[in-house]
Amino acid sequence: MNFPADSNQRGETLVGLLVGLSLGLLVLTGGAHMLAQLLHGHRLALQDSHLQQDLHFAMDLMASELQDAQYSAKSWNTRSPDTCTDAFCDGPEDFGLGNGRIDWTLDRNHNGAQDNDECTGFRLKAGALQVRTACSPEVWTALTDTASLRMTRLEASLRCQRREQWLQRHVLLQLEAQWPQEPARTLLLERTVVLRNDLPPVAQALYCP
C-alpha cells in the first residue's frame, strides 16, 4: 500500500545540527571549566589545611618546651630574690634569643645538674625548623620537611616585668611558613608564652636586655 508523501514533514538542516552541536560544546566547555575551578579550590583548601596543621604542630611543640625554660629541680635552694646560682641560670647560654633562633636549658631529669642533653631550642636552617638536642657539640634535628612546608620566619621577643620580688617573663613567638610550590601563599602564627620559672631581679641584666 502506498501512502501519500506529507509535504509538510522536513528533516533537520545541516545548519541547525551545527548550531545545536556548537551550543552543546559551549555548555560542555562551561561545565568543564566550573569543575576545574571546583577541583582547584578543593586542592587549595586541602593545602591550606595541611599547612595550618603542620604549623600549629610546630608552634605547639615550641610553646610546650619553652614554657619550662630554665627549670631546675633544686631552684628552691639556689634561687632567691637576691641570687641565682644553679646550673640553669648562671650564664647567657641558659637563655638567649637570636636571629631566627632561640635557646634555653632545663632540668629534664630533675637532678639539678646540667647534662649534655639538657640544652634545647629551635632555629631556622635552609627553610626547615630544627630542634636542638645537645649542648656541646650542638646537635640539631629537622622537625619539618622542606618538600611540603618551607619555614620562612622564626622570631621571638622577650618582655620582662617585676612581680612581687621576682622577674616574670613573656615571649612572643612568630612562626611563618609557605608552600614550596606557591611562595606567595603564606601563613603566620603568633603566640605569647609565659615562662613558668621566674628569676630573681639580679638576673635581669643577663636575660632581659
C-alpha positions in Angstrom: 0.0 0.0 0.0 1.3 3.4 -0.9 0.9 6.4 1.4 0.9 9.9 0.0 4.0 11.9 0.9 3.5 14.6 3.5 4.9 17.7 2.0 4.9 19.4 5.5 7.4 17.0 7.1 11.0 18.3 6.8 14.3 16.9 8.2 16.8 19.0 10.4 19.0 21.1 8.3 22.8 20.9 8.4 22.9 24.5 9.8 20.6 23.5 12.6 22.7 20.5 13.5 25.8 22.6 13.6 24.2 25.2 15.8 23.0 22.6 18.2 26.4 20.9 18.3 28.0 24.3 19.0 25.7 25.0 21.8 26.3 21.6 23.3 30.0 22.1 23.1 29.7 25.5 24.7 27.7 24.1 27.6 30.2 21.2 28.0 33.1 23.6 28.0 31.5 25.8 30.7 30.8 22.7 32.8 34.4 21.5 32.5 35.7 25.0 33.4 33.4 25.0 36.5 34.6 21.6 37.5 38.2 22.6 37.1 37.6 25.6 39.3 36.0 23.5 42.0 38.8 21.0 41.9 41.4 23.8 42.1 39.6 25.4 45.1 39.4 22.0 46.8 43.1 21.4 46.3 43.9 24.9 47.7 41.7 24.2 50.7 43.5 20.9 51.4 46.9 22.6 51.1 45.8 25.3 53.5 44.6 22.7 55.9 47.8 20.8 55.8 49.8 24.0 56.2 47.9 25.1 59.2 48.1 21.6 60.8 51.9 21.4 60.4 52.4 25.0 61.5 50.2 24.6 64.6 52.1 21.4 65.5 55.4 23.2 65.3 54.1 26.1 67.3 52.5 23.9 70.0 55.8 22.0 70.4 57.8 25.2 70.7 55.4 26.7 73.3 55.3 23.5 75.3 59.1 23.3 75.6 59.7 27.0 76.0 57.3 27.4 79.0 59.7 25.3 81.1 62.8 27.2 80.1 65.5 27.4 82.9 63.6 25.0 85.1 65.7 23.4 87.9 64.5 20.9 90.4 66.7 22.5 93.1 65.7 26.1 92.4 64.1 26.2 95.9 67.6 26.1 97.3 69.6 28.0 94.6 67.3 30.9 93.8 66.1 33.8 95.9 65.3 37.5 95.1 68.9 38.2 95.5 70.7 35.3 93.9 70.5 32.6 91.2 73.4 30.2 91.4 72.2 26.9 89.9 73.4 25.5 86.5 70.4 26.7 84.7 70.7 30.4 85.4 74.4 31.0 85.8 75.3 32.1 82.2 74.0 33.6 78.9 73.9 30.1 77.4 70.9 29.2 79.6 68.5 31.5 77.7 69.0 33.5 74.5 67.2 35.0 71.5 68.9 35.5 68.2 68.4 35.8 64.5 66.0 33.0 63.7 67.0 31.1 66.8 66.0 30.7 70.4 68.0 28.6 73.0 67.5 27.6 76.6 68.3 25.0 79.2 66.1 23.0 81.5 66.5 20.2 84.1 64.8 17.3 82.3 65.9 14.6 84.7 65.3 16.7 87.8 68.7 16.2 89.3 69.8 19.8 89.5 72.8 19.3 87.2 73.1 20.4 83.6 73.6 17.3 81.4 74.6 17.5 77.8 71.1 16.7 76.6 69.5 19.5 78.6 70.3 22.3 76.1 67.4 22.8 73.8 65.9 25.4 71.4 64.7 26.0 67.9 66.2 27.6 64.8 65.5 28.0 61.0 68.0 26.4 58.7 67.6 26.2 54.9 63.8 26.5 55.2 63.4 23.9 57.9 62.6 24.2 61.6 65.1 22.4 63.7 65.2 21.4 67.4 68.4 21.4 69.4 69.1 18.1 71.3 72.6 18.5 72.8 74.8 21.2 74.4 78.3 20.5 73.1 78.8 19.8 70.3 75.4 21.2 69.3 73.1 18.7 67.7 70.1 19.8 65.6 67.3 17.7 64.2 64.8 18.8 61.5 61.2 18.9 62.6 59.7 20.0 59.2 60.1 18.7 55.7 61.0 21.4 53.2 59.4 19.5 50.3 56.0 20.1 51.8 56.5 23.1 54.0 59.1 25.9 53.9 59.6 27.9 57.1 60.4 31.5 56.3 60.5 33.2 59.7 61.1 32.5 63.3 61.1 35.5 65.6 60.9 35.7 69.4 60.8 38.8 71.5 61.1 38.9 75.3 59.2 41.0 77.8 60.1 41.1 81.4 58.2 42.6 84.3 58.5 42.6 88.1 56.0 40.6 90.0 56.5 41.0 93.8 60.1 40.0 94.3 60.6 38.1 91.1 61.1 38.7 87.4 58.3 37.3 85.2 58.9 36.8 81.5 56.7 36.5 78.4 58.0 35.5 75.0 56.1 36.5 71.8 56.7 33.8 69.2 56.1 34.4 65.5 56.3 31.5 63.0 55.7 31.9 59.3 55.7 29.3 56.5 54.8 29.0 52.8 54.1 26.3 50.3 57.3 25.5 48.3 55.4 25.3 45.0 53.5 28.6 45.7 55.7 31.0 47.7 53.0 33.7 47.6 50.8 31.7 49.9 52.0 32.1 53.4 50.7 31.6 56.9 51.8 33.4 60.1 51.2 32.3 63.6 51.7 34.3 66.8 51.6 33.1 70.4 52.6 34.6 73.7 54.3 32.1 76.0 54.5 32.7 79.8 57.7 31.2 81.2 56.8 29.3 84.3 60.2 29.7 86.1 60.6 33.2 87.4 64.0 34.6 88.0 65.4 37.0 90.6 65.7 40.6 89.6 69.5 40.3 89.8 69.3 38.2 86.6 67.5 40.9 84.6 70.7 42.3 83.0 71.7 38.8 81.9 68.4 37.6 80.5 66.3 40.7 79.8 68.5 43.0 77.7 
